[in-house]
Amino acid sequence: MKTPNGLSQFKHVHIIGVCGTLMGSFASFLRRSGVRVTGSDQNIYPPMSDVLHAAGVEVVSPYDASNLDKIGGKPDMVVVGNVIGRANPEMIAFQERGDVYVSLPEFMEKHLLPGTRNLVVSGTHGKTTTSSLLAHVLNVSNQKPSYFIGGVSQSLPHSFHVENDGKYFVLEGDEYDTAFWDKVPKFNHYLPNDVILTSVEFDHADIYADLNAVKKAFSGLISRIREGGRLIACVETENVRELIRESKVPVITYSRNPADHADYSFIGLKGSTEGIEFTVVRGSEKVDHLSLQLPGEHNALNALAVYIECRELGLSSDEIRKGLQSFGGIKRRQEERGEVRGVLVIDDFAHHPTAVRETLKALHMKYVGRRLLTVFEPRSATSRRKVFQQEYTEAFDHSDETFVAVAFDQSKIPSDQQFSSQELVAGLNERGRSARFFESVEEGVNQVAAAARRGDVVAVLSNGGFGGFIPKLLEKLKID
């Protein structure tokens, strides 16, 4: 592979925190580009350890000042993951030695993004699916996009890819902070030409004090859209409608609600086990009919945003339809993991109450007539806090039976701010929804296996590993 523009100065790059999904993908990209890559992490295990080994990335563990000697030679650049704190012993050693270090977003800003048209997909929900879908449509239309996506697509060979002569760079615009010395959203570094804004809600309670702080972050993104660019925004909430008034570039709006009077909407949504189809409406005119293998209204919105952007970029309807229809989805987004004795087990990343509601609604639409059992682990920084305690009670209405795990490690959260799984179960039961609490993975697996019967769909919702809940459940279903 030819070395992309901007990387020719680098012979050796070291990555601290190399085993994260994004950092591992970036490390593999650098190796494919001919750069020697070393990396370190606290714990190294499959599948990322296998990915890095196959790519030829040299990895050391755990974090230690002695790693500077082990990697052999002083790197041209040290790239630091956002999980790394200022007390990291390896980080301290690099600083004391005077090595040049950057965050990954800053590296991209300086060396990969200045010469491309940067298409940033942002929002509280849907950005991984939408950015992957956009990159895929551009890819199958022979636009040769570069892309940087925070998930594993079923239709793209990598999560991080740079084309030598590519015009477009698709980026998942994450609002989480950049690095311990750079407490601003990652997307502040992405030099946006076009921005898709899917939604704005309160999230990431560990770094944002309130909704106003979140809105301020997205306001900053909008203000950074470069001249000649555009903002494509879903205007279903007042938060977004308020923010787009600040835009200095043209705004194109979309919504599923006619009352929003958006530029684009859709009608006639039909769902099946094969996915969804719907008609695109611009103003009052029917302009296209699209199909997608993914389920749910929220994915129709994601596809509509991609449709708008691709039409604005000059792609034909035929090219867009072909790309949308052939997209295979994202791992851990309504992903079918196995079916045992007629019980289908689904893996999904949903953890915010809006995402939980939309995911279960989509599964209910896709698997018509099948009972839906939901397993929920409160694991994210927000879901482990009580900020959405009541909202979660209202998010499981499409679940026939719900199993709620004890919240993941809350030791660093003040007791009066901790989310209560028991309270959620009680609230669901009060609403007439069947719900149970469990304290261990084994207990939860036993509960679900005992309750499941042929024809059921079990949706396991967690933004982490959940102690191997899904493989353990599949194995238990085989035994029982």
URUR-V949760 format. One record per residue. RES is the residue in one small letter. SS is DSSP state (hx for helix, st for strand, lp for the rest). OMEGA is omega in degrees with one decimal (* if undefined). BURIAL is I if it has 9 or more other C-alpha atoms within 8 Angstrom, else O. Layout:
RES:SS:OMEGA:BURIAL, RES:SS:OMEGA:BURIAL
//
This chain:
m:lp:177.6:O, k:lp:179.8:O, t:lp:-178.9:I, p:lp:174.5:I, n:lp:179.1:O, g:lp:-177.5:O, l:lp:-173.5:I, s:lp:-179.4:O, q:lp:-173.6:O, f:lp:174.2:I, k:lp:-176.2:I, h:st:176.4:I, v:st:175.2:I, h:st:-177.3:I, i:st:175.4:I, i:st:-174.1:I, g:lp:-168.9:I, v:lp:-173.5:I, c:lp:172.6:I, g:lp:-176.8:O, t:hx:-177.6:I, l:hx:-178.2:I, m:hx:177.0:I, g:hx:177.5:I, s:hx:177.9:I, f:hx:178.9:I, a:hx:180.0:I, s:hx:176.7:I, f:hx:179.7:I, l:hx:178.9:I, r:hx:177.5:I, r:hx:-179.1:I, s:lp:176.2:I, g:lp:178.7:I, v:lp:171.3:I, r:st:-177.2:I, v:st:168.8:I, t:st:-178.6:I, g:st:178.6:I, s:st:175.8:I, d:lp:-178.8:I, q:lp:-179.8:O, n:lp:-178.5:O, i:lp:-178.1:I, y:lp:-179.4:O, p:lp:5.7:O, p:lp:-173.9:O, m:hx:178.2:I, s:hx:178.3:I, d:hx:179.6:I, v:hx:-178.0:I, l:hx:179.0:I, h:hx:-179.7:I, a:hx:-178.9:O, a:hx:-177.9:I, g:lp:176.6:I, v:lp:-179.3:I, e:st:-171.7:I, v:st:174.4:I, v:st:-178.4:I, s:lp:-6.0:I, p:lp:176.4:O, y:lp:-179.7:I, d:lp:178.9:O, a:lp:-179.0:I, s:lp:179.2:O, n:hx:178.8:I, l:hx:176.8:I, d:hx:-175.5:O, k:hx:-173.8:O, i:lp:173.6:I, g:lp:177.6:O, g:lp:179.9:O, k:lp:-178.6:O, p:lp:175.1:I, d:lp:-178.2:I, m:st:172.4:I, v:st:178.6:I, v:st:-169.7:I, v:st:178.7:I, g:lp:-176.0:I, n:lp:175.3:I, v:lp:-176.3:O, i:lp:178.6:I, g:lp:-176.9:O, r:lp:-179.4:O, a:lp:179.1:O, n:lp:-173.2:I, p:hx:178.8:I, e:hx:177.6:I, m:hx:179.1:I, i:hx:-178.0:I, a:hx:178.0:I, f:hx:179.4:I, q:hx:-179.0:O, e:hx:179.7:O, r:hx:178.4:O, g:lp:177.4:O, d:lp:176.7:I, v:lp:179.7:O, y:st:179.4:O, v:st:167.9:I, s:st:177.4:I, l:hx:177.5:I, p:hx:179.3:I, e:hx:176.3:I, f:hx:-179.9:I, m:hx:179.8:I, e:hx:-174.9:I, k:hx:-167.5:O, h:hx:-174.9:I, l:lp:-170.0:I, l:lp:-174.4:I, p:lp:-173.3:O, g:lp:-177.5:O, t:lp:170.9:I, r:st:-170.2:I, n:st:-177.2:I, l:st:-172.8:I, v:st:177.5:I, v:st:-174.6:I, s:st:179.4:I, g:lp:179.9:I, t:lp:-176.7:I, h:lp:167.6:O, g:lp:-173.3:I, k:hx:178.6:I, t:hx:179.3:I, t:hx:-175.8:I, t:hx:178.6:I, s:hx:177.2:I, s:hx:179.8:I, l:hx:178.0:I, l:hx:179.2:I, a:hx:-179.3:I, h:hx:-179.4:I, v:hx:177.8:I, l:hx:-178.0:I, n:hx:-178.3:I, v:hx:175.8:I, s:lp:176.2:I, n:lp:176.1:O, q:lp:177.5:I, k:lp:-178.9:I, p:lp:161.8:I, s:st:179.3:I, y:st:-179.4:I, f:st:-168.6:I, i:lp:-175.3:I, g:lp:177.7:I, g:lp:-179.0:I, v:lp:-179.0:I, s:st:174.7:I, q:lp:-172.6:I, s:lp:178.1:O, l:lp:-175.9:I, p:lp:-178.1:O, h:lp:171.5:O, s:lp:-179.6:I, f:st:-178.0:I, h:st:177.6:I, v:lp:174.7:I, e:lp:-179.4:I, n:lp:-176.0:O, d:lp:-177.2:O, g:lp:-179.8:I, k:lp:-172.7:I, y:st:173.8:I, f:st:179.1:I, v:st:-177.8:I, l:st:168.9:I, e:st:-174.2:I, g:st:-176.5:I, d:lp:178.3:I, e:lp:178.5:I, y:lp:-172.7:I, d:st:-167.7:I, t:st:-176.4:I, a:st:-176.1:I, f:lp:177.9:I, w:lp:-172.8:O, d:st:-172.5:O, k:st:175.0:O, v:st:179.5:I, p:st:177.7:I, k:hx:-174.9:I, f:hx:174.3:I, n:hx:-175.6:I, h:hx:-165.7:I, y:lp:173.4:I, l:lp:-171.2:I, p:lp:166.9:I, n:lp:176.0:I, d:st:176.1:I, v:st:166.3:I, i:st:-179.9:I, l:st:-172.7:I, t:lp:-173.1:I, s:lp:174.1:I, v:lp:175.8:I, e:lp:175.3:O, f:lp:176.9:I, d:lp:-179.3:I, h:lp:-176.1:I, a:lp:178.4:I, d:lp:-179.4:O, i:lp:178.1:O, y:lp:-176.2:I, a:lp:-175.6:O, d:lp:-179.0:O, l:hx:-179.9:I, n:hx:178.0:O, a:hx:177.1:I, v:hx:-179.7:I, k:hx:177.9:I, k:hx:178.9:O, a:hx:179.9:I, f:hx:174.1:I, s:hx:177.6:I, g:hx:177.4:I, l:hx:-179.1:I, i:hx:-179.0:I, s:hx:-177.5:I, r:lp:179.1:I, i:lp:-173.0:I, r:lp:-179.7:I, e:lp:-177.3:O, g:lp:179.7:O, g:lp:-179.4:I, r:st:176.4:I, l:st:177.1:I, i:st:-167.5:I, a:st:172.8:I, c:st:-170.2:I, v:lp:-179.5:I, e:lp:179.0:I, t:lp:178.6:I, e:hx:179.0:O, n:hx:-179.8:I, v:hx:-179.6:I, r:hx:177.8:I, e:hx:-175.0:O, l:hx:-174.5:I, i:hx:176.7:I, r:lp:-178.7:O, e:lp:-171.6:I, s:lp:176.2:I, k:lp:177.0:O, v:lp:179.2:I, p:st:-179.5:O, v:st:173.1:I, i:st:-174.1:I, t:st:174.9:I, y:st:-178.1:I, s:lp:173.0:I, r:lp:-173.7:I, n:lp:179.6:O, p:hx:-178.1:O, a:hx:-179.6:O, d:hx:178.1:O, h:lp:-179.2:O, a:lp:177.1:I, d:lp:179.6:I, y:st:173.2:I, s:st:174.9:I, f:st:178.7:I, i:st:173.5:I, g:st:180.0:O, l:st:176.5:I, k:st:-179.9:O, g:st:176.9:I, s:st:177.3:I, t:lp:178.5:O, e:lp:-178.8:O, g:st:-177.7:I, i:st:170.3:I, e:st:-177.2:I, f:st:179.4:I, t:st:178.5:I, v:st:179.6:I, v:st:173.6:I, r:st:-171.4:I, g:lp:175.7:I, s:lp:-175.4:O, e:st:173.1:O, k:st:-173.0:O, v:st:-178.6:O, d:st:174.8:O, h:st:-173.1:O, l:st:173.2:I, s:st:-173.3:I, l:st:178.9:I, q:lp:-177.8:I, l:lp:-179.0:I, p:lp:164.6:I, g:lp:177.4:I, e:hx:-177.9:I, h:hx:176.8:I, n:hx:171.1:I, a:hx:176.5:I, l:hx:177.7:I, n:hx:179.9:I, a:hx:179.1:I, l:hx:177.4:I, a:hx:178.8:I, v:hx:177.6:I, y:hx:-179.1:I, i:hx:-178.3:I, e:hx:-177.7:I, c:hx:174.5:I, r:hx:178.6:I, e:hx:178.3:O, l:lp:175.1:O, g:lp:177.7:O, l:lp:178.4:I, s:lp:176.5:O, s:hx:-179.8:O, d:hx:179.5:O, e:hx:-177.8:I, i:hx:-179.7:I, r:hx:179.4:I, k:hx:-179.8:I, g:hx:-179.1:I, l:hx:-175.2:I, q:hx:-175.9:I, s:hx:-178.1:O, f:lp:-174.2:I, g:lp:176.4:I, g:lp:-175.8:I, i:st:173.7:I, k:lp:-179.6:I, r:lp:170.6:O, r:lp:-175.7:I, q:lp:-176.4:I, e:st:176.5:I, e:st:-175.8:O, r:st:178.8:I, g:st:176.7:O, e:st:-178.0:I, v:st:179.2:I, r:lp:177.1:O, g:lp:177.2:I, v:st:-177.9:I, l:st:-178.6:I, v:st:-176.7:I, i:st:176.4:I, d:st:178.6:I, d:st:-174.5:I, f:lp:-170.6:I, a:lp:178.0:I, h:lp:174.1:I, h:lp:-176.4:I, p:hx:176.9:I, t:hx:179.1:O, a:hx:177.2:I, v:hx:-178.4:I, r:hx:-176.6:I, e:hx:179.2:I, t:hx:-179.7:I, l:hx:175.9:I, k:hx:179.3:I, a:hx:180.0:I, l:hx:177.5:I, h:hx:179.0:I, m:hx:-175.7:I, k:hx:-175.0:I, y:lp:-175.8:I, v:lp:176.6:O, g:lp:179.1:O, r:lp:178.7:I, r:lp:-177.5:O, l:st:173.8:I, l:st:-176.4:I, t:st:174.7:I, v:st:-174.2:I, f:st:173.1:I, e:lp:173.4:I, p:lp:-171.4:I, r:lp:-177.9:I, s:lp:-179.8:O, a:lp:-179.6:I, t:lp:-174.9:I, s:lp:177.5:I, r:lp:177.4:I, r:st:-171.9:I, k:hx:-174.9:I, v:hx:-179.7:O, f:hx:-177.1:I, q:hx:-178.7:I, q:hx:-178.3:O, e:hx:177.7:O, y:hx:179.2:I, t:hx:-177.5:I, e:lp:-173.9:O, a:lp:-173.1:I, f:lp:-175.9:I, d:lp:179.4:O, h:lp:177.8:I, s:lp:178.9:I, d:lp:176.9:I, e:st:-173.5:I, t:st:179.4:I, f:st:-173.1:I, v:st:179.4:I, a:st:170.5:I, v:lp:-178.6:I, a:lp:176.8:I, f:lp:-176.6:O, d:lp:178.4:O, q:lp:-172.3:O, s:lp:-178.7:O, k:lp:179.4:O, i:lp:178.2:O, p:lp:-172.9:O, s:hx:-178.8:O, d:hx:179.0:O, q:hx:-174.2:I, q:st:173.3:I, f:lp:180.0:I, s:lp:176.2:I, s:hx:178.5:I, q:hx:178.9:I, e:hx:176.7:O, l:hx:179.0:I, v:hx:178.8:I, a:hx:179.7:I, g:hx:178.1:I, l:hx:178.5:I, n:hx:177.7:I, e:hx:177.3:O, r:lp:179.5:O, g:lp:178.4:O, r:lp:179.8:I, s:st:-178.0:I, a:st:178.6:I, r:st:180.0:O, f:st:171.9:I, f:st:-174.0:I, e:lp:180.0:O, s:lp:177.9:O, v:hx:-179.0:I, e:hx:178.8:O, e:hx:-179.9:I, g:hx:178.1:I, v:hx:179.2:I, n:hx:179.2:I, q:hx:-176.6:O, v:hx:-179.8:I, a:hx:-179.8:I, a:hx:-176.9:O, a:hx:-173.8:O, a:lp:175.3:I, r:lp:-175.7:O, r:lp:179.9:O, g:lp:-178.2:I, d:lp:169.8:I, v:st:178.2:I, v:st:178.5:I, a:st:179.9:I, v:st:-174.1:I, l:st:177.9:I, s:lp:176.3:I, n:lp:177.9:I, g:lp:-177.5:O, g:lp:175.7:O, f:hx:175.0:O, g:hx:-179.5:O, g:hx:-174.3:O, f:hx:-173.9:I, i:hx:178.0:I, p:hx:178.2:O, k:hx:178.1:I, l:hx:179.3:I, l:hx:178.7:I, e:hx:179.2:O, k:hx:179.2:I, l:hx:177.3:I, k:hx:-176.9:O, i:hx:-176.0:O, d:lp:*:O
//
